[in-house]
Structure formats: C-alpha cells, structure tokens
Amino acid sequence: MHHHENTLRQYRAASRKVKHTAKKQWNNSVASQWDLFLPPARPSISELAVIERFLLSGSRRKRNFKVAILGSTPEYRDLCLTYGIDFRCIDYSTTNFSILQQFMVHRDDHKHNLVVADWRTMRLRERFDFIMGDLATTVVPVTDHEAVFRSVRRLCKPSARILLKVPLRQNNVHRTHGEIFRLFRRERKHLQPFAAVWHEVLLADYDFRADTMNCLTSLARLRTSYQKGIITKYEFDSFRARWQALGDFNMNMPLRREYLKKLSPYFKVLEISSGTDWYRSYAPVLILAPR
C-alpha cells in the first residue's frame, strides 16, 4: 500500500511539472466529451484495421514488442489490450488518461500503461518498436512540430515503425461556408455534417500565416452564416456542439509538402496509407521509419 501511494504521488508530481511546460488544450472537459466526436476527428474503423495489421505483424515477428501511443486515444488502447500487446500512453495528464477509460471496451486503469510527459521535450528510457498517433501534431503548434519529431525519433528502436494520421492541406485557398455546405448537401448529406465537412470548415477560417485555426473563431463565423440563412440549424448545431466542447482550442492542417519536408531529417516515409473513408486523401496515415 505504501509503495502504491508513493507511485501515485510521483505521477501527480510529474503531471504538475508538465502543466508548466505544455499548453493544456486537452482538458478534462474535452476528454469527458470524447463520444461527441466523429472521424476524421478520431480514428475510424477502417483506419484501425490498417493499424491492427501493423500491430499484429510486428508482435508476431518480435519478442517483447512494445508500443507507444501519443496521447490516451481509447481506440488505440483497446487494440493493444485486445491482443495483449505491451504499450505505454504518453500523455501530459493522468486525468485525461483515466477519463477516456469510459469510452473503452477493455479496462485500462493501470498506471503501468501511462507515462506522463510532454511530446516536445520527453526523454524516456524506454524504446519502442511501434509508435502511433491520431491527430497528434494537429493539436501541437506547427512551430513545435520539429521538436515533436525529434523527441519521437529518440523513442525509436532501430527497426521501429511510426504511424501518424495527419490532416494536411494542398494549398492556401479559403472556401466559403456557402460553398462548403452546398458540397455537403449535394454529395455527403448521408453523413453527419461535422464528420462530412470537418476538413473544409477548418480551412474556411484558417489563418494561413500563423498556420492554425481556432474553434471559437470558427464557431462565431458559423453562427453568422446561420443567422444569414447560409447554413441550416441542423448544420450549425452539428459544429456548435463540438466547437463548444473544445472551447478555445487551436488545430493545424499544414501544407502537405511542408510537413513532409519538416519530418524528413528524422523519418523516411515508407508508405502514405489510409483507411477507406471519404476523407482519406486529406487525412492520410503516414507510415514512417527512423533515419
């Protein structure tokens, strides 16, 4: 019991230390509303099938196969637990890790599976065969991407594989809400609006100079479009619920060529894969190897 209490104190102390170095966009409120979000804002079944294939292949070929998850993504944790694969979530919040348990099939409340660290500055003793992240760099400022790549590279065993799902853009073109939701009604009305045009709405109010968007800014402009009759109440409410859950939250969707250029000193691209979802062309799964 005494040892358990000491361990908990160490994790809480580590969590407090990380709070001073990382902007905590992912807070308790966001974690507790995970079920609001839909792919591409979380892993899809077809993307999980891609990751499952690599997990099973690696675990069969290597003894003591070890996985790192950037964050506490419930779907990724469930995959590892389903196949009895040893893994660590790397997250700056013990609370987020615990809250996200409620969205899992398997029970995973063991502190053994959590390492409290900031992806930009982490220096861990463990090395991993497989590292995966869903929108990991999307929630980290573009100016910090290279620091994340450098830190992740240090975690890799020589033959490691890294799988990152990363929404990317092709150009610096804004589309209006009118154009976006006409596309939705014409081609994707069988889908939930948030899922159907998440990518397009992010870019509608994107600050290309700062290389970021803000959910509250997007919400205000969507509200204006609703008030002007450009979008319907159903379309507006679909985004309102998610953007209010996120609050003052920034996301980025870098130029594809710039993102690949920035990661190239640390990783080589083995394959640009995806699931079978409609958004696969702009949110690929990058399969990487360490240089």
DRENTOR-623669 format. One record per residue (C-alpha): residue number from 1; residue in three letters; x, y, z. Coordinates in steps of 0.1 Angstrom, whole numbers. Last residue first. Layout:
# residues N
[NUM "ALA" [X Y Z]],
...
END
This chain:
# residues 291
[291 "ARG" [165 77 -401]],
[290 "PRO" [135 63 -383]],
[289 "ALA" [108 46 -403]],
[288 "LEU" [74 60 -412]],
[287 "ILE" [39 50 -422]],
[286 "LEU" [18 81 -427]],
[285 "VAL" [-19 76 -423]],
[284 "PRO" [-36 101 -446]],
[283 "ALA" [-61 128 -437]],
[282 "TYR" [-65 148 -469]],
[281 "SER" [-70 119 -495]],
[280 "ARG" [-86 96 -469]],
[279 "TYR" [-116 119 -463]],
[278 "TRP" [-142 96 -478]],
[277 "ASP" [-131 67 -456]],
[276 "THR" [-113 36 -468]],
[275 "GLY" [-85 37 -444]],
[274 "SER" [-52 54 -452]],
[273 "SER" [-17 48 -465]],
[272 "ILE" [13 70 -474]],
[271 "GLU" [41 45 -473]],
[270 "LEU" [77 41 -463]],
[269 "VAL" [82 78 -455]],
[268 "LYS" [117 83 -441]],
[267 "PHE" [120 98 -406]],
[266 "TYR" [141 123 -387]],
[265 "PRO" [155 147 -413]],
[264 "SER" [123 142 -434]],
[263 "LEU" [98 154 -408]],
[262 "LYS" [100 190 -419]],
[261 "LYS" [99 183 -456]],
[260 "LEU" [68 160 -452]],
[259 "TYR" [50 188 -433]],
[258 "GLU" [60 215 -459]],
[257 "ARG" [48 194 -489]],
[256 "ARG" [15 186 -472]],
[255 "LEU" [7 222 -462]],
[254 "PRO" [-1 222 -426]],
[253 "MET" [-35 215 -410]],
[252 "ASN" [-35 230 -376]],
[251 "MET" [-57 230 -346]],
[250 "ASN" [-64 255 -318]],
[249 "PHE" [-88 252 -289]],
[248 "ASP" [-105 280 -271]],
[247 "GLY" [-136 259 -265]],
[246 "LEU" [-134 222 -274]],
[245 "ALA" [-169 212 -262]],
[244 "GLN" [-182 245 -277]],
[243 "TRP" [-167 235 -310]],
[242 "ARG" [-182 201 -309]],
[241 "ALA" [-218 212 -300]],
[240 "ARG" [-217 242 -324]],
[239 "PHE" [-205 221 -353]],
[238 "SER" [-236 199 -356]],
[237 "ASP" [-258 227 -343]],
[236 "PHE" [-248 248 -374]],
[235 "GLU" [-257 221 -399]],
[234 "TYR" [-290 213 -382]],
[233 "LYS" [-298 250 -379]],
[232 "THR" [-293 254 -416]],
[231 "ILE" [-264 272 -434]],
[230 "ILE" [-264 303 -455]],
[229 "GLY" [-295 317 -437]],
[228 "LYS" [-278 349 -426]],
[227 "GLN" [-281 339 -389]],
[226 "TYR" [-266 305 -398]],
[225 "SER" [-236 322 -416]],
[224 "THR" [-231 344 -386]],
[223 "ARG" [-231 314 -363]],
[222 "LEU" [-206 297 -385]],
[221 "ARG" [-183 327 -381]],
[220 "ALA" [-186 327 -343]],
[219 "LEU" [-180 289 -342]],
[218 "SER" [-149 292 -364]],
[217 "THR" [-134 319 -341]],
[216 "LEU" [-142 297 -311]],
[215 "CYS" [-126 267 -327]],
[214 "ASN" [-93 284 -336]],
[213 "MET" [-74 277 -367]],
[212 "THR" [-36 274 -373]],
[211 "ASP" [-8 281 -397]],
[210 "ALA" [0 316 -384]],
[209 "ARG" [1 330 -419]],
[208 "PHE" [-25 306 -432]],
[207 "ASP" [-50 316 -406]],
[206 "TYR" [-78 291 -413]],
[205 "ASP" [-114 302 -412]],
[204 "ALA" [-127 281 -441]],
[203 "LEU" [-98 256 -436]],
[202 "LEU" [-113 240 -405]],
[201 "VAL" [-148 240 -422]],
[200 "GLU" [-134 221 -452]],
[199 "HIS" [-118 194 -431]],
[198 "TRP" [-148 189 -408]],
[197 "VAL" [-171 187 -439]],
[196 "ALA" [-187 152 -436]],
[195 "ALA" [-179 144 -400]],
[194 "PHE" [-194 176 -387]],
[193 "PRO" [-224 174 -411]],
[192 "GLN" [-234 138 -401]],
[191 "LEU" [-232 118 -433]],
[190 "HIS" [-260 109 -458]],
[189 "LYS" [-259 145 -469]],
[188 "ARG" [-224 140 -484]],
[187 "GLU" [-225 148 -521]],
[186 "ARG" [-250 176 -529]],
[185 "ARG" [-260 187 -494]],
[184 "PHE" [-224 187 -481]],
[183 "LEU" [-210 204 -512]],
[182 "ARG" [-236 231 -508]],
[181 "PHE" [-224 232 -472]],
[180 "ILE" [-188 240 -482]],
[179 "GLU" [-196 265 -510]],
[178 "GLY" [-219 286 -487]],
[177 "HIS" [-195 283 -458]],
[176 "THR" [-169 299 -481]],
[175 "ARG" [-138 282 -492]],
[174 "HIS" [-103 295 -484]],
[173 "VAL" [-74 285 -505]],
[172 "ASN" [-38 281 -492]],
[171 "ASN" [-29 249 -509]],
[170 "GLN" [-28 211 -506]],
[169 "ARG" [-38 207 -470]],
[168 "LEU" [-29 180 -444]],
[167 "PRO" [-48 160 -418]],
[166 "VAL" [-23 137 -401]],
[165 "LYS" [-27 101 -390]],
[164 "LEU" [7 91 -378]],
[163 "LEU" [21 55 -379]],
[162 "ILE" [57 51 -367]],
[161 "ARG" [76 19 -373]],
[160 "ALA" [107 8 -354]],
[159 "SER" [136 -11 -368]],
[158 "PRO" [164 9 -349]],
[157 "LYS" [143 12 -317]],
[156 "CYS" [125 45 -317]],
[155 "LEU" [120 68 -287]],
[154 "ARG" [146 93 -298]],
[153 "ARG" [128 98 -330]],
[152 "VAL" [97 107 -311]],
[151 "SER" [116 136 -294]],
[150 "ARG" [130 149 -327]],
[149 "PHE" [96 147 -344]],
[148 "VAL" [79 165 -315]],
[147 "ALA" [106 193 -315]],
[146 "GLU" [101 196 -353]],
[145 "HIS" [64 200 -349]],
[144 "ASP" [67 228 -323]],
[143 "THR" [63 258 -347]],
[142 "VAL" [33 240 -362]],
[141 "PRO" [16 243 -328]],
[140 "VAL" [5 209 -313]],
[139 "VAL" [-31 198 -317]],
[138 "THR" [-27 186 -353]],
[137 "THR" [7 170 -344]],
[136 "ALA" [-11 142 -326]],
[135 "LEU" [-40 139 -350]],
[134 "ASP" [-41 101 -342]],
[133 "GLY" [-7 90 -330]],
[132 "MET" [12 57 -332]],
[131 "ILE" [46 44 -322]],
[130 "PHE" [58 8 -328]],
[129 "ASP" [90 -9 -318]],
[128 "PHE" [96 13 -287]],
[127 "ARG" [125 24 -266]],
[126 "GLU" [121 31 -228]],
[125 "ARG" [145 55 -210]],
[124 "LEU" [123 85 -218]],
[123 "ARG" [134 120 -228]],
[122 "MET" [102 140 -234]],
[121 "THR" [106 176 -245]],
[120 "ARG" [81 181 -273]],
[119 "TRP" [58 152 -265]],
[118 "ASP" [53 165 -230]],
[117 "ALA" [54 136 -205]],
[116 "VAL" [34 115 -180]],
[115 "VAL" [40 79 -190]],
[114 "LEU" [8 57 -187]],
[113 "ASN" [4 20 -191]],
[112 "HIS" [18 10 -157]],
[111 "LYS" [-7 34 -141]],
[110 "HIS" [-33 7 -146]],
[109 "ASP" [-68 20 -154]],
[108 "ASP" [-72 0 -186]],
[107 "ARG" [-105 -20 -187]],
[106 "HIS" [-114 -32 -221]],
[105 "VAL" [-142 -18 -243]],
[104 "MET" [-131 18 -240]],
[103 "PHE" [-150 50 -238]],
[102 "GLN" [-151 51 -200]],
[101 "GLN" [-113 48 -199]],
[100 "LEU" [-110 83 -215]],
[99 "ILE" [-115 98 -180]],
[98 "SER" [-85 80 -166]],
[97 "PHE" [-60 90 -193]],
[96 "ASN" [-74 126 -193]],
[95 "THR" [-68 127 -155]],
[94 "THR" [-32 114 -157]],
[93 "SER" [-25 144 -180]],
[92 "TYR" [7 151 -200]],
[91 "ASP" [2 120 -221]],
[90 "ILE" [25 92 -234]],
[89 "CYS" [4 61 -234]],
[88 "ARG" [25 30 -230]],
[87 "PHE" [20 -4 -246]],
[86 "ASP" [26 -42 -241]],
[85 "ILE" [4 -61 -266]],
[84 "GLY" [-22 -85 -252]],
[83 "TYR" [-41 -86 -285]],
[82 "THR" [-73 -69 -273]],
[81 "LEU" [-54 -47 -249]],
[80 "CYS" [-34 -32 -278]],
[79 "LEU" [-64 -25 -299]],
[78 "ASP" [-83 -11 -269]],
[77 "ARG" [-55 13 -262]],
[76 "TYR" [-56 25 -298]],
[75 "GLU" [-94 31 -297]],
[74 "PRO" [-92 49 -263]],
[73 "THR" [-66 75 -276]],
[72 "SER" [-45 84 -245]],
[71 "GLY" [-19 106 -261]],
[70 "LEU" [9 96 -284]],
[69 "ILE" [7 58 -281]],
[68 "ALA" [39 39 -276]],
[67 "VAL" [41 2 -284]],
[66 "LYS" [65 -26 -273]],
[65 "PHE" [72 -60 -288]],
[64 "ASN" [89 -82 -262]],
[63 "ARG" [96 -108 -289]],
[62 "LYS" [94 -96 -324]],
[61 "ARG" [79 -110 -356]],
[60 "ARG" [44 -118 -343]],
[59 "SER" [41 -85 -325]],
[58 "GLY" [52 -66 -356]],
[57 "SER" [27 -82 -379]],
[56 "LEU" [-1 -79 -354]],
[55 "LEU" [5 -42 -348]],
[54 "PHE" [9 -35 -385]],
[53 "ARG" [-24 -51 -395]],
[52 "GLU" [-42 -36 -365]],
[51 "ILE" [-31 -1 -376]],
[50 "VAL" [-47 -5 -410]],
[49 "ALA" [-78 -20 -395]],
[48 "LEU" [-79 9 -371]],
[47 "GLU" [-80 32 -401]],
[46 "SER" [-110 13 -415]],
[45 "ILE" [-129 15 -381]],
[44 "SER" [-123 53 -379]],
[43 "PRO" [-99 70 -355]],
[42 "ARG" [-110 104 -341]],
[41 "ALA" [-116 138 -356]],
[40 "PRO" [-119 122 -390]],
[39 "PRO" [-139 105 -377]],
[38 "LEU" [-166 115 -351]],
[37 "PHE" [-165 135 -319]],
[36 "LEU" [-193 137 -293]],
[35 "ASP" [-181 105 -276]],
[34 "TRP" [-149 122 -265]],
[33 "GLN" [-170 145 -242]],
[32 "SER" [-152 136 -210]],
[31 "ALA" [-118 142 -226]],
[30 "VAL" [-127 177 -238]],
[29 "SER" [-140 187 -203]],
[28 "ASN" [-110 172 -185]],
[27 "ASN" [-85 193 -206]],
[26 "TRP" [-68 187 -240]],
[25 "GLN" [-57 223 -247]],
[24 "LYS" [-32 222 -219]],
[23 "LYS" [-4 245 -231]],
[22 "ALA" [26 225 -222]],
[21 "THR" [56 234 -200]],
[20 "HIS" [41 243 -166]],
[19 "LYS" [15 216 -167]],
[18 "VAL" [43 190 -172]],
[17 "LYS" [56 196 -137]],
[16 "ARG" [21 191 -122]],
[15 "SER" [17 158 -140]],
[14 "ALA" [51 146 -128]],
[13 "ALA" [41 154 -92]],
[12 "ARG" [8 136 -97]],
[11 "TYR" [26 106 -111]],
[10 "GLN" [51 105 -83]],
[9 "ARG" [24 108 -56]],
[8 "LEU" [6 79 -72]],
[7 "THR" [37 58 -71]],
[6 "ASN" [43 67 -34]],
[5 "GLU" [7 57 -26]],
[4 "HIS" [12 23 -43]],
[3 "HIS" [45 17 -25]],
[2 "HIS" [28 24 9]],
[1 "MET" [0 0 0]],
END
